[in-house]
Amino acid sequence: MNPIISTRPHHEFLMEYLKDPAKAAPYLNSVAADGELKYLLIALRNVVEAQGGVGPLAEKTHLSRTTLYKTLSPRGNPEFNTLDSILNVYGLRM
């Protein structure tokens, strides 16, 4: 007998996984360790989406939604202070 294996889309799994701050921080740390800003921004977008979106992040960082949308966009070019404020929400420092 073969066991039944259920599958689901990767993005769906990732969103559920990253809801837990204890899992999101190591995820971000591992991406940051690679040193590629574009991948860190993708990882941050994933964590922000999983944890409620830009609205809650804006409240925690005291940054405007517009600033956060621009920072986290695929063409984002964040300033150090902005990126540091976002990472601080997730318990990380630059």
C-alpha positions as CSV (number, residue, x, y, z in Angstrom):
1,M,0.0,0.0,0.0
2,N,1.2,3.4,-0.9
3,P,0.5,6.2,1.6
4,I,-1.4,9.1,0.3
5,I,0.7,12.2,0.1
6,S,-1.1,15.5,-0.1
7,T,0.5,18.5,-1.6
8,R,-0.2,22.2,-1.7
9,P,1.4,25.2,-3.4
10,H,4.7,26.4,-2.0
11,H,3.5,29.9,-1.5
12,E,0.6,28.7,0.6
13,F,2.9,26.6,2.8
14,L,5.4,29.5,3.1
15,M,2.8,32.0,4.2
16,E,1.6,29.6,6.9
17,Y,5.2,28.9,8.0
18,L,6.2,32.5,8.2
19,K,3.3,33.6,10.4
20,D,5.3,32.3,13.3
21,P,7.9,35.0,14.3
22,A,10.1,32.2,15.6
23,K,10.3,30.8,12.1
24,A,10.4,34.1,10.2
25,A,13.6,35.4,12.0
26,P,15.8,32.4,11.0
27,Y,14.4,32.5,7.5
28,L,15.4,36.2,7.2
29,N,18.8,35.6,8.8
30,S,19.6,32.8,6.3
31,V,18.7,35.0,3.4
32,A,20.6,38.0,4.8
33,A,23.7,35.9,5.3
34,D,23.9,35.5,1.5
35,G,24.4,39.2,1.2
36,E,22.1,39.8,-1.8
37,L,19.8,42.7,-1.2
38,K,17.3,41.7,-3.9
39,Y,16.8,38.3,-2.2
40,L,16.5,39.9,1.3
41,L,13.8,42.2,-0.1
42,I,11.9,39.2,-1.5
43,A,12.2,37.4,1.8
44,L,11.0,40.5,3.7
45,R,8.0,40.8,1.3
46,N,7.1,37.2,2.1
47,V,7.3,37.7,5.9
48,V,5.3,41.0,5.7
49,E,2.6,39.3,3.6
50,A,2.5,36.3,6.0
51,Q,2.3,38.5,9.1
52,G,-0.6,40.7,8.0
53,G,0.7,43.0,5.3
54,V,2.1,46.5,5.1
55,G,-0.5,48.1,7.4
56,P,0.6,46.4,10.6
57,L,4.3,46.9,9.6
58,A,3.7,50.6,9.2
59,E,2.3,50.8,12.7
60,K,5.3,49.0,14.2
61,T,8.0,50.8,12.3
62,H,6.3,54.3,12.3
63,L,7.0,54.5,8.6
64,S,4.4,55.4,6.0
65,R,2.7,52.7,3.9
66,T,4.0,54.4,0.8
67,T,7.6,54.2,2.1
68,L,7.2,50.6,2.9
69,Y,5.6,49.7,-0.5
70,K,8.4,51.5,-2.3
71,T,11.1,49.8,-0.1
72,L,9.7,46.3,-0.5
73,S,8.9,46.6,-4.2
74,P,10.9,44.6,-6.7
75,R,12.6,47.8,-7.7
76,G,13.0,48.9,-4.1
77,N,16.3,50.6,-3.1
78,P,15.9,51.0,0.6
79,E,17.8,53.4,2.7
80,F,19.8,51.8,5.6
81,N,17.6,53.3,8.3
82,T,14.4,52.1,6.6
83,L,15.7,48.6,6.2
84,D,17.0,48.6,9.7
85,S,13.6,49.7,11.1
86,I,11.8,46.9,9.2
87,L,14.3,44.2,10.3
88,N,14.1,45.4,13.9
89,V,10.4,44.5,13.9
90,Y,11.4,40.9,13.3
91,G,14.1,41.0,15.9
92,L,17.0,41.4,13.5
93,R,19.7,44.0,13.2
94,M,21.9,45.0,10.3
